[in-house]
């Protein structure tokens, strides 16, 4: 099977979030399963700063964007560790910028930038030869690809028989633009209707992809159900419900070469299930030193690693932190960056409870690994979470996740009940409502279990034995592609 992955970012070239992890890892997983895979993405400035062996292909062509015809220059580089080619669509006007989508506000020409990219990606697919079996599109930035294939390229031999799959990584981001940006697409105005490309008077690029794609996927089975109703569908729940017959949820994988406590260079003592206690103690000692403590204390170490924003439930963490830190029941470490208001409140908590609350504002990849290794418990109390990776990293490192029952969290963490403890399937603690009381109760349950060493060791072993690698997720994607090709 011949698959073209089309995404606006991918590790290691450029990254703002989990989309880049998926787009960077999935090509290799599919190649390992026998697919011929290539990746196409924009030639962002970030990509050239990584020291990667990027070379020119000599391919250049004009791309119609409204009345203009900007030039796409095609560069190539191997996706590290996969053997797959990555093609970068270079155009300095659109992609030689300090950030991928904008800073505190989006770039005003984002519609034009990704109209250009989507059409260039499809034109490149035609120039690379064919036929392609699957054009796999990720998020709103590629939402025009299924429409262009159906409306402009349906007779081109390289893509005429290709099926399009649209993957939603987060419904909250839809690519909404001024209605006059429809002129830039080159697509007939007759398609600017509520049934296809229009959304309350605006051009909606994600909706366009969902309408024209042959199949739709999202990043967990529960999220696939949640987005078929309000508020999860963010206004597109009717469309998604109508297309539920071609909607699939596939949990993201993690890169188990990078996230592996047995080989992790960020840890003072690598470890596996057999020596997890020794490895985690060494990590705790190193983390304590990092924060200026003479030695780790005996209390459970509770971690939060992530963006300090409402979606991640940081206000719940702050409320629970105030009560539990005051009682001295646990040691907390928080690593992340986000809202200035939340950062300030956390800084106050760290000053109020020195030796009990440790805070690192910002993001440090090595420190994130060390925190997961050191922690006994990891909090993921999200308001919504399409898939989530933090809880997968936590399990891999033997840190028991406490999560809210939403999206991919409920698909990847099995609540510790008498039944699941007996059958050795329990891997964490789950609470339902988005409130501090629910989080506090679940955390208290986890801390009670932590005091029972045989029980806790069993939970840690269950968690570390889970397979969240891309091998498993890659097989699910391949099955989806095979079904779509046959339909």
N, C-alpha and C positions, 0 to 999 in steps of 0.2 A: 504494500500500500504506500502511495506517495502522498505525503502530508506537508502542507505549508503552514507553519505557525506565524500568525501576524499579530504583533503586539507593539504597544507604544514604549515599552521598557522591558528590559530583561537583564538579569544578573549574568555576567559581571559588568556589562556595558553601562547600564544606567538603572537607577532604582529610586523609587519613592515609597514603595509599599510591597505588599504580598504578591501583586500581579507580576512584578519582576522576578520573584522567586519561582513562580509557576512557569513563566515563559522561558526562564533560563534552564530549568531542570527537566521539563516535560519532553523537549526534543531528544535528549539522551535516553530517557526512559522508553520512548517509543522506538528509537533506533535499536535499543537492546532487544526489543520484541520483534525486530525484523522489518520495521518500516524504513522507508527512505524519507528523511525529514530535513527540512530547511527552515530557518527562522528569518523573518524580515521585520525590521524595526527602524525607527528614525535614527539618523546619524547625529545624536545629541553630542554637545560639547563634552559631556562627562565621559563618553566612550573613548575619546582620544587621550584622556589623561591617565589611563590605566596601564599604559605600556604594553598593550595587546598588539599582536602582529596583524594590524589592519592594512589591507592592500587594495589598490584600485582594481576593478574588474575591466575598466575601459568602457563600461556600458553607461551611456548617457541618453536621456530622452526628455522631451518637453511634456508637461502635464497640464492639460487645460483646467484652469481654475477661474471660473467666470470668464472675463474677457482677457485674462492674462495667461501666459504659458511659461511658468517658471520651470527651470531645468532640474531634473533629478539625476544626481551622480551616484552610481552604485559602487559601494565598497564591500569588501568581503573579509571575514575572519572566522576561524574555527570557534565554535562554542567550547570553551575549555572542558575537558573531561568527557566530551560526548562524541567527537568526530563529526559532528554536523556542521554545515556551513551556516553562518549568520550573515545576512545581507543587510547593510546599512544604507538607508536612503538619505543621502546627504544633500542639503541645500542650506547654505549658511544663513540666508535671510530668515528661514523658518526654525532652524535647529541649533544654530551657534549661539546659545543663550545660557545664562548662568544657572537657570533651573529648568525643569522639564515642562512645567505647565504654567508657571508664574510664581511670584513670591507670596506676599500677603493677599494679593488678589490675582485672578487668572489673567493671562495675557489677553488683550482685547481681540487678537486675531487667531485665537485658538481654533475657531471654526475653519478658517482658511488653512491653517497649518495641517489639520488632520483630514480635511477634504483632500488636500494635496497628497498627504501620506497614503490615504486609503486607495486613491486612484493609482498612485505610483506603485503600491504594493501589487495591485492586480495587473498592472501593465508589466511589472517585473516577472510575475508568474508566467505571463505569456511569453516573455523573452527568454526565460530559462528552459523553455521546452516543456513538453507534456507527454501524456495528459496527467494532470493532478487529480487525485481522488478526493481529497479533503482540503478545504481552505478553512483553517481554524482561527476564528477571530476573537479577540479578547477586549471586552469593555467598549465604552462609547467611542473611543478614539478610532476604532476600526468598524464602527457600525455601518458605514456606507459600503463596505466591501460586499456584503451579500446583495445589496441593492444594485451596485454596479455590475456584479456578475449576472444577475437576473435581467437587468434592463439594458446594459450596454455591451456585455461580453458573452452573451448566451450562445453565440455562434462561433466564438473563437475556439479552435481545436484544442488548445492547451487547457482550457477551463470549461468547455461546453458540458462535459460530463461530471465536472467537480461538484461535490455537495458542500454546502457551507454550514458550519457549526458556530454558533455565537455563544460565548461563555461570559456569564455575568459574575464579576468578582464582588461588586457592591452596588445594590440598586440605588443607593443614595446619590450616585454620580452618573448622570444620564447624558451629559453633553447637550445642554439646552442653549439655543442661540436665537438671535433676532431672525424674524421670519424672512427678511430680505437676504439673509445668508443662503437661502435656498437657491438663489441665482448662481452662487459660486459652485454648486454641485454639478451643474449642467444637466440635472435630471428634470424632466418635464414637470411643470407646475401642477399637472393633474394629479400627481402623487402627493402633493401637499394637502392631505386630508386627514381627518381624525382617524381614519382606518389605517393610514400608512405612516407618514412622516411628521404630521403636525401634532402638537400637544399644547392645548390652550393658547393657540396663536403663535407658538414658537416652533422652531425646527428642533426636533429631538433625535439625536443621532443613535442613542441606544435603542429607542423605540424602532427606528428604521431597521436596525440590524435584527431585532426580535421579530419584526413583521416578515422580512424577506429571507431569513435563514431557514435552511431545511431542518435544522435541529437546534435546540437550545440546551445549554447546560449551565449549572451553577455549582458552587464549591462545597455543597453538602446536601444530603437528602432532606434534612429538616428545613434548611433555608429554601430549598425548592418548593416546599409546601408553604412556608411562611410568606413568600412573595406573591402567592396567588390570592392573597387577601390583604385588606388594609390593616395596619399601616405598612406592612412589610413590602408591599409592591410599589410604594412611593408614587401612586397614581397610575401605575401600569398593571395593577392586579387583574383587571378585566381581560386585557390582552394575554397575560400570562396564563390565566385560568382557561381562556379559550384555546391556548396552544399547549395545554398540559399533556397532551398525548405525545408531544415531541420534547418535553422538558424533563431533564435528568439531573440529579444531584450527585456529584462525585467529590469526595473529600480530597483536599489537597494533600500532597505528600510533603516530606521534608528531606533535605539533603543529608542523608545519614553518613556521608563522608565528612561533612563539616560539623554536624551535630552528633558526635559520638564520644561519650565520656571515656572510652577505652583508648582513644587516640588524640584527644583534644589538646592542642598545644597551649591553650589558654589556662589549663589546670595544672596545679603544682604536683598532683599525683593522679594520673589516669586510673580509671577503675571500671569494673563491670559489675554484674549482679553479685558475683561471689565475694567481692571485696568492697561493696558499696559503702559500708560504714566508714572504713578507713579512708576511702577516697573523698567522701563528703566531709569528713572531719578536717582533712588537709585543706579542702577548699574553704571551709569555714574559717580556719586559722588564717589563710591568706586574705580572705575578705575582711576579717576583723582588722588585720594589719593595714589593709587598704583604707579603712575608715579611722585609723588611729587608735584602735583598742589593743590592749596588751594581749588579750586572748579571747577566743569565743566563749560565750556563756552557755549555760546548760539549757536555757529556754528554747522552745521550738523557734526556728527561724522561718518567718513568713515573708514571702517576697511578692512584689508587684513589679513587672517589667513590661513597659508599653507606653503608648501615647497618653499624655495627661489630658484627656478630653472626655466629654460627657459620654460618648459611645462606649468607652472602656470602663465606665462605672467608677471613675475616680472619686466622685462625691460620696459614693457608698464607702469606699476605702477610707476616706477622710473621717467620716462619722464613726466607723468602727475603730479606726486607729485612735481617736481621741479617748474612747472608753477603755479599750484593751491595753493601750500603752500606759495609761494612768494606773491601771491595775497591775501592771508589770507581768502580765501573763505570757507574753511572747516578745521576741525581738523582731523588729520589722526592718526590711531594707527595700527601698523604692528607687527604681531606675527608670528615667523617662524624660520626655520633654513634651511641651504642648501649651495649653492655655496659661497665660501669665498669671491669671487669678489662682488657678490650681497650684502652680509652682510656688506662689507666695504663701499660700495656706500650708503647703507641705514644708516649706522652709521654717515656718513658725512652729509646726509640730516637731520638727527635728531639733529646734532650739529649746523647746519646752521639755522634750524627753531625751536628753543626751544619753547615749549608751543603750537606748531602747529603740530609737528610730534613726536609721541611717538613710541619707538621701543623696542621690547623685542626679543632678539635673543635666540633661543632654543624653546623647547615646554613644556608647562605647561597646563595640562588638565583643571585645575580649572580656570586658566586665559583665556583659550580658551572659556569656557562657559561665563565668565564675559564679555569678549569682544563682543561676539555675542549678549548678553543681552543689553549691553550699546550702541551698534552701531545703527545708523539710516540706514546706507547703508553698504553693504558688497560687495567687489569687487572680481569677479571670472573671470578674463580675459584670460582664458586658450588657449594655442595654440591648444591642443586637450584635451578632457576630456571624457573618456569612460562613466562614470556616474557622479561622483562628489558627495560629501556629504556636502561640505561647504554651498552650496546654499540651501540645504534641512534644515540644522541646522539653517541657517539664517532666513528662512521663519518661522520656528517653534518658533523663538524668536522675530519675528516682526521686523527683520532687512531686508530691501528691497535689494535683490541682483541685481547687475549690472553684466551681464555675456555676454560672446561671444557666438555666435550661433554655437556651436559645440557639438557633442555627447549628453550626458545626460543633459547638461545645457539647450539646446533648448527644450528638452522633459519635463523639470520640471519647467521652468520659462516662464510665459506668458508676453510678452512685453506689456507695458502700452501704448495703442493707444486709440484714442477716442472711438472706438468700444468696446475694451476689458474693458475700464473703465466703459462704460455704462452698459455692461452685467455682471460686477463684477467678471470677470475672471482674470484681470490683477494682476500679483504678482511681477513684477520687470521690468527691462529695459535691452534690448538685443541689441547688436551691431554685425555687420557682419565681417568685415575685421580684421585681426590680426595686428592692428596698433594703435598707441597712439591716433591718431585723433579720431578714432571710439570710443575708451574707454572714451576719454575726452568729446565727444559729449553726450554719454549715461549718463555719470556722471553728466553733466550739466543739462540734462533733469530730472534726479532724484532730483537734488538740487532745480530746479524750482518747481517740484511737492511738495517737502518738505515744501516749503514756503506757499503752499495752504493747510491749515490744514484739511479741510473736505476731500479733495482729498487724502492727505497722510494717514489720518486715515482709509479711505476706502481701500487703498492698503495694509496697515498693517493688517487690518481685513481679507482681502482676503488671504493673505499669511499665517496667523496663522491658518486659517481653513482648509488648505490643509492636506490631509492624506498621509504622506510619511512613515507610519508605515510598519513593516514587515507583518502585517495582509494582506495588499493589495498585496505586492510583493509575499508573500507566496502562495496566491491563484493563481497568475500567474504561479509560478513554478509548483504547483500541476497540473494545466491544461496542462502545457508542459509535465510533466511526464506521465499523463494519455494518451495524444496523442501519445507519444513515445512508451508506453507500448502496445498500440492498433495497432501500425503500423506494 
